[in-house]
Amino acid sequence: MEAKNPKDSRTVMTDMVLPSETNPLNNLFGGELLARMDRAASIAARRHSRRITVTASVNHVAFNQAVPLGSVVTVEAAVSRAFKTSMEVYIDVWMEDRYNGKRTKANEAIYTFVAVDETGKPTEVPELEPETALEKERFAGALRRKQLSLVLAGKMKPNDATELKALFSNG
Ligand SMILES: CC(C)(COP(=O)(O)OP(=O)(O)OC[C@H]1O[C@@H](n2cnc3c(N)ncnc32)[C@H](O)[C@@H]1OP(=O)(O)O)[C@@H](O)C(=O)NCCC(=O)NCCS
């Protein structure tokens, strides 16, 4: 399988925040943002693998900024690393200023998707070759995030999580 770059899977979804999608403070409801991120990330994983993809885990979500009613929100997703059958997808969420159009980073998240065949069995995906400095940084951190996710899910023994352990032992 031919290796791919993050730009091959880059998925951009722009939408407004409507009243039915807000919490009592008139800000975007967290679950709505999770769903938007899941959709964009799922498309990115599909573009990388050209397979059916399923969400295996949500590894990290940071709701750093509230997103007010009426905001224009852009969700950008791209595969940050591919393993054997799983892919880490990094998601950046941007808000657009109503008056000057300036974009500010609102939130970010990291999801893991697995490519499966028609019977739901995990199937291999192409490798990912990062190009930019940011893509290389995200690629480098992905193995320890995968190990952390597997340890938390009870699918890997902490002792086998060598990349993760190195993070603590090297200070
Ligand atoms: C995701 C799923 C396919 C994994 O199946 P599985 O039996 O654990 O398969 P495997 O053990 O072979 O793991 C497959 C890959 O997923 C990865 N994986 C599994 N669980 C993971 C987790 N919690 N975090 C990160 N990666 C995980 C494994 O490391 C492996 O990756 P690799 O092949 O790249 O090394 C299966 O659990 C599933 O179908 N879950 C439901 C998915 C779904 O419906 N999502 C929507 C929720 S509503």
The ligand as an SDF file (V2000), in Angstrom:
LIG
                    3D

 48 50  0  0  0  0  0  0  0  0999 V2000
  -12.4960   -0.8250   17.3930 C   0  0  0  0  0  0  0  0  0  0  0  0
  -12.5770   -2.3340   17.1950 C   0  0  0  0  0  0  0  0  0  0  0  0
  -12.6880   -2.6550   15.7120 C   0  0  0  0  0  0  0  0  0  0  0  0
  -11.2730   -2.9140   17.7540 C   0  0  0  0  0  0  0  0  0  0  0  0
  -11.4330   -4.3060   17.7620 O   0  0  0  0  0  0  0  0  0  0  0  0
  -10.4250   -5.2480   18.5640 P   0  0  0  0  0  0  0  0  0  0  0  0
  -11.0100   -6.5810   18.6620 O   0  0  0  0  0  0  0  0  0  0  0  0
   -9.9380   -4.5560   19.7990 O   0  0  0  0  0  0  0  0  0  0  0  0
   -9.2810   -5.3750   17.5140 O   0  0  0  0  0  0  0  0  0  0  0  0
   -7.7400   -5.4460   17.7360 P   0  0  0  0  0  0  0  0  0  0  0  0
   -7.3680   -5.8570   19.1270 O   0  0  0  0  0  0  0  0  0  0  0  0
   -7.2080   -6.2320   16.5800 O   0  0  0  0  0  0  0  0  0  0  0  0
   -7.3260   -3.9260   17.5510 O   0  0  0  0  0  0  0  0  0  0  0  0
   -7.3860   -3.3050   16.3030 C   0  0  0  0  0  0  0  0  0  0  0  0
   -6.6430   -2.0200   16.3990 C   0  0  0  0  0  0  0  0  0  0  0  0
   -7.3620   -1.1130   17.2410 O   0  0  0  0  0  0  0  0  0  0  0  0
   -6.5050   -0.6030   18.2260 C   0  0  0  0  0  0  0  0  0  0  0  0
   -7.2980   -0.3120   19.3980 N   0  0  0  0  0  0  0  0  0  0  0  0
   -8.2460   -1.1040   19.9520 C   0  0  0  0  0  0  0  0  0  0  0  0
   -8.7580   -0.4970   21.0330 N   0  0  0  0  0  0  0  0  0  0  0  0
   -8.1280    0.6880   21.1530 C   0  0  0  0  0  0  0  0  0  0  0  0
   -8.1970    1.7440   22.0860 C   0  0  0  0  0  0  0  0  0  0  0  0
   -9.0390    1.7270   23.1210 N   0  0  0  0  0  0  0  0  0  0  0  0
   -7.3720    2.8170   21.9190 N   0  0  0  0  0  0  0  0  0  0  0  0
   -6.5200    2.8730   20.8830 C   0  0  0  0  0  0  0  0  0  0  0  0
   -6.4090    1.8990   19.9620 N   0  0  0  0  0  0  0  0  0  0  0  0
   -7.1940    0.8190   20.1080 C   0  0  0  0  0  0  0  0  0  0  0  0
   -5.4750   -1.7060   18.4480 C   0  0  0  0  0  0  0  0  0  0  0  0
   -4.2990   -1.2080   19.0420 O   0  0  0  0  0  0  0  0  0  0  0  0
   -5.2460   -2.1440   17.0210 C   0  0  0  0  0  0  0  0  0  0  0  0
   -4.4290   -1.1890   16.3700 O   0  0  0  0  0  0  0  0  0  0  0  0
   -3.2690   -1.6160   15.3220 P   0  0  0  0  0  0  0  0  0  0  0  0
   -3.7650   -2.7600   14.4870 O   0  0  0  0  0  0  0  0  0  0  0  0
   -3.0620   -0.3860   14.5030 O   0  0  0  0  0  0  0  0  0  0  0  0
   -2.0570   -1.9490   16.1420 O   0  0  0  0  0  0  0  0  0  0  0  0
  -13.7960   -2.9680   17.9750 C   0  0  0  0  0  0  0  0  0  0  0  0
  -13.5950   -2.7880   19.3440 O   0  0  0  0  0  0  0  0  0  0  0  0
  -15.1070   -2.3460   17.5730 C   0  0  0  0  0  0  0  0  0  0  0  0
  -15.6640   -2.6560   16.5340 O   0  0  0  0  0  0  0  0  0  0  0  0
  -15.6420   -1.4450   18.4240 N   0  0  0  0  0  0  0  0  0  0  0  0
  -16.8850   -0.7360   18.1390 C   0  0  0  0  0  0  0  0  0  0  0  0
  -16.5930    0.4810   17.2640 C   0  0  0  0  0  0  0  0  0  0  0  0
  -17.8130    1.3560   17.1530 C   0  0  0  0  0  0  0  0  0  0  0  0
  -18.8980    0.8690   16.9070 O   0  0  0  0  0  0  0  0  0  0  0  0
  -17.5880    2.6840   17.3370 N   0  0  0  0  0  0  0  0  0  0  0  0
  -18.6710    3.6030   17.3940 C   0  0  0  0  0  0  0  0  0  0  0  0
  -19.1320    3.7010   18.8170 C   0  0  0  0  0  0  0  0  0  0  0  0
  -20.8130    4.1350   18.9230 S   0  0  0  0  0  0  0  0  0  0  0  0
  1  2  1  0
  2  3  1  0
  2  4  1  0
  2 36  1  0
  4  5  1  0
  5  6  1  0
  6  7  2  0
  6  8  1  0
  6  9  1  0
  9 10  1  0
 10 11  2  0
 10 12  1  0
 10 13  1  0
 13 14  1  0
 14 15  1  0
 15 16  1  0
 15 30  1  0
 16 17  1  0
 17 18  1  0
 17 28  1  0
 18 19  1  0
 18 27  1  0
 19 20  2  0
 20 21  1  0
 21 22  1  0
 21 27  2  0
 22 23  1  0
 22 24  2  0
 24 25  1  0
 25 26  2  0
 26 27  1  0
 28 29  1  0
 28 30  1  0
 30 31  1  0
 31 32  1  0
 32 33  2  0
 32 34  1  0
 32 35  1  0
 36 37  1  0
 36 38  1  0
 38 39  2  0
 38 40  1  0
 40 41  1  0
 41 42  1  0
 42 43  1  0
 43 44  2  0
 43 45  1  0
 45 46  1  0
 46 47  1  0
 47 48  1  0
M  END
$$$$
